[in-house]
Amino acid sequence: MNDKPVRLEEDYELIVNNYSHQGEGIGRVNNFAVFVPGTILGEKVKVKITEVKKNFAR
């Protein structure tokens, strides 16, 4: 059963509202953290999910 709000290889739009310790932007899809490199705070981005973990995606 897949209870995560994002799916591998799917496209989503989100707004970057934080940074990780490694400098990646962090946005959320249905309150699920998505890490997006090369972004700035407040930026609205379209992302394709390439990795899904228990508590976050990339």
N, C-alpha and C positions, 0 to 999 in steps of 0.2 A: 504494500500500500504506500502510495506517495502522498505524504501529508505536507510537503513543502509547497510554498506558494509560487515557486518558479520551476520551470522545466528546462532541461538541457536543450540547447540549440534554438530556444524560443527567443523572440525579440520583445523587449520591454522599454518603456520610457520611464525615466526617474530624474529626480533633482538631487545633485550632490550636496549633502548638508553636513559633511564631516570629513576628516582625514584619518587614515590609519597611521600607525607608528612608522610604517614604511613609506608614507607619502601618497598612498593610493586614495582616490576619492571614495567616499562611502555614500551610497544612496539606499533607499528602501523600496521594496515592492511588497505591498501588504504587510508591512512591518518586518520584512525579512531582509537582512543586510546583504547588499551587493557591492563588491569592491570593483572600482573602475579606475585604472591607471590613466594618467595624463589629463586629469580634469581639474577644474577650479571650483571653489565653493559657489553655490548658487547656480551652477551650470545645469541646464536641462539636456540630458543625453539619451540617445537611443542605444541600447546595448543588446548584444547577443550573448546568452549565457553559455559559457564553455566549461564550467565546473560547478557542481553543486555538492556542498558538504552539509553536515548536520545543522549548522547554525549560520551559514553564509553561502554566498555564491560569487562567482567571478564571470 
